[in-house]
């Protein structure tokens, strides 16, 4: 118990030091205006060395987007990953910030192979020789969270082994806690940031990073992804070796293909690019709207092409999931947009946001009509999913609608696939390919078989509810009889008033105590209580000094909150 307590104290101290480092870095790169809006200890703003001022002056020569990228790079893995997520979310940042954050480099110097071997042996509880016939000491890639080494299994299978960097989970988890704290401060104290919902963004990012730190989630995702395309000859999913994998080690079959954007190499290999583009679009739409489980990061590095126009997906650390209700609402929205029916599109958007039963939003339907006219006029070759994402976010922010994060993940992934399709076959109309697919999915909602299945499900839930009602009524009656039933009222908007009232009461109590100490010190000095220093009572002097410190503390608190 005592050891656990000391460990908690040590973790809290370490987090405080890290928090101070993060604030220091952002101040260095010119974000003092933002820091002044947050309730941070102002002493951090005043303790500036000449070296710190020189660093600030050098940072001011960079553009604001460059400064943000530099700050993220200096703060390490978790912030680099957050920057990459923000760069992929056109809804969150202006284009110049997204372009700059896209330059964030996740490649870092590799850790020594001895440390890699120690992680493998500790996780798999066997020696390296017992696990593999051979492992190349030189990594294929070294990123901030893990590095990948070529390997060969005892049966001769060529594989790759992904090994987590030692201690990275502790570092990342500490940064995630601090990010959540900063996001809450921004949402509470900077009104302009509230529309961007920073706490939700950090919560989603935290969930993704926790998945990325647990390789067992990734190999489970790879197996599920392979199962849903089982028997499909157009796709290849690398095999996962469960007995050689754990939370920090992942061993997969090595597949050597050609990245989807290396056009010359594809042509030299005799690949039919138009057929690959068509297959890629079909596979992507099936993932999202048929299975509801999809690859959320299908960039060129994660999509390789094999002989026979076979598409191979790699890296299953970032996956998306759509429940049936969200799939149906998103499909209805996209079908209505494609058919240019602004009323149906508006209703589907409200369903996605979960506010379809609330009072109407004046002007929303007109904005939706303008959105459809701007983004869906012309051919699908002119259509850009990432522009759709930007415009959709502007509408939701204007009307304070909160869409599920997975909706934006879907549109972002569609934008990445659209980019690959354009590179592979510029003449292929990806939107035209999607139209009949979306119509079929939408029509399937009223298929008799599905309606019968949902009716049976509804009937079963209704019977269960009716069976439980008598018991619930008896419980309510018993609570009323015993006086245990309570009704709670929550009045919105009193939070700031209560905080102000509490602060005023605390300052008033503080001032009364301060005045009492001053009066008592004066009486002690007047009485000549010994011991004395130069004829003045030392006890009285100590009282004056203590009162002075209390007065200075009260004054600083008032200045910090901007109230005198």
Secondary structure, DSSP 8 states (H G I E B T S, - for coil): -HHHHHHHHHHHHHHHHHHHHHHHHHHHTT-HHHHTTS---THHHH---HHHHHHHHHHTTS-HHHHHHHHHHHH-HHHHHHHHHHHH-TTTS-HHHHHHHTT---B-----HHHHHHHHHHHHTS-HHHH-SEEEEEEEEEBSSEEEEEEE-TTS-EEEEEEE-TTHHHHHHHHHHHHHHHHHHHHHH-HHHHTTTHHHHHHHHHHHHHHHH-HHHHHHHHHHHHHHTTT-TTEEE--B-GGG--SSEEEEE----EETT-HHHHHHTT--HHHHHHHHHHHHHHIIIIISEEES---GGGEEEETTTEEEE---SSEEE--HHHHHHHHHHHHHHHTT-HHHHHHHHHHHHT-TTS---TTHHHHHHHHHHHHSSS-GGG--HHHHHHHHHHHHHHTT----HHHHHHHHHHHHHHHHHHHH-TT--HHHHHHHHHHHHHHHTT-HHHHHHHHHHHHHHHHHHHHHHHHHHHHHHHHHHHT--------TT-HHHHHHHHHHHHHHHHHHHHHHHHHHHHHHHHHT-SSEETTEEHHHHHHHHHHHHHHHHHHHHHHHTT--
